[in-house]
Amino acid sequence: MVSAPLLDTTGVRRTLRRLAHEIVEANQGVDSLVLVGIQRGGAILARRLADDIEAIEGTRPGLGALDITLHRDDLDRRHPTPLPSVLPDIEGKTVVIVDDVLMTGRTIRAAMDALNDYGRPSAVRLAVLVDRGHRELPIRADMVGKNIPTAREDDVRVLLEEEDGRDAVVILPGRIDS
Amino acid sequence: MTTTVSAPTVATRQNAWQHHHVLDLDDFTVAEIETVLNLADRMREVLDRRIARVPALRGFTVVNLFYEPSTRTRVSFELAGKVLGADVISVSANTSSVAKGESLIDTVRTLRAMRTDAIVMRHAISGAPYLAAQHTDASIINAGDGAHAHPTQALLDLYTIRSRLGAIAGKRVVMVGDIAHSRVARSDMWGLAAMGADVVLCGPPTLMPRGLRPGDRPAHAESALPRVTIETDIDRAIEGADVVMALRLQSERQQGGLLPSLHEYAQMYQVTEARLARAHPNHVLMHPGPKNEGIEIAGSVAAGGHSIIEEQVTNGVAIRMALLYLLSGRTDLPGDGEARA
């Protein structure tokens, strides 16, 4: 059973607006800022953050989507078809990688590898909606929407209106067989 | 089964894919063909990156085993493997132990003993890759066997048609030339027919495969052969065509008594600008290469505005990347890899 959401629709939207402010503040504006969302959830969040930043600053930051399937270090099973990667010029820009849930850090490592194939940003930052701990690599988010301590086997899901029909962060308790 | 082509969601990302070997397209489902074509779109993106190199196939070893000469197919597989981070080794038969008389079976067993994951094989004898597949658990990819099959060429043709015309179903695709000796035409027929194209074969009756010559289609043709139309008159064949594909005429066919002369063949069957005037105004012109300009295709047509021959070559790398990627993943369903080729 799904327990009460950790963030409901209002909570998700409010958290994103705060992250948008933090990104603008850390970057001191929108100049040479590029948001790169990791497919699938991160790409949706990056687009929303771009909307929020445009509403705050009157200027839209660069926006891209990155699929890291081909860069994963755990590609050992049936291989999925990657989603599209579409990136603006990132050479010399400040790239903020956006993802929904940060856990082991392996996705982010893969994303940093993938970014290198497109160009050399002047800086790379990380913004996530949820940080749930259990890191396996020395990676830390610069901007965090919400820290959620979890058991390792729990399943934290970020539901988004574009994919799931509503915005929420929910936790599905881990099953013994998972 | 849903066959989503555009905007795949999380739910449809699990691929339809059952193959441990790629021997021909006659045992590919439409969903499997679409999986390969959709994946090739992503692989084209990788090829267009500033640094076209991803680590997806790190530790995966591919051996190109070519018993017949090839430039484009061999280089295409080499690049495909290398872009995905695989180790790729190319051996040609005249510099290997094959020249000392090692049998095909010994060779593939030896390669597997060295932990080769995939063997890309070209052989002059039809069926040779099927024999190899019975004697190794490495994946065998048929890169052309005799006059039988060339499935990776057919997939790149399907991909190129789809990306240029937006669809394959309902398109009139005309293959002109030496159908009988063309492994490309055979694999293309299976793939195009499966995807719903209207396939027309055009060439002199002596260069039509048995069973497809006018008047000699066997009673079981409807089920045993892909659905195609035979048209020996090139002008009627090209009428309204969306795709015209010229096939190489191997000049040794003239010695075999199948043609009166190359000159006469060119007169009757060369794809020329005048003949293409009957095709659909937005038609595309294809050729699997290598070309004999002035025989099966006019030079001006091969280099003309409707020609997508170079695009076929680029797309070939993406298609072979997609296949290597799919073969390197485990197919976890019980029994597959044995029951299906």
Interface residues (C-beta under 8 A of the other chain):
Chain A: R40 D67 T69 L70 H71 R72 D73 L75 D76 R77 R78 H79 P80 T81 P82 L83 P84 S85 D113 A114 N116 D117 Y118 G119 E163
Chain B: P8 T9 V10 R13 Q14 N15 W17 T35 N38 L39 D41 R42 E45 V46 R49 R50 I51 A52 R53 V54 P55 A56 L84 Y325 L326 S328 G329 R330 T331 D332
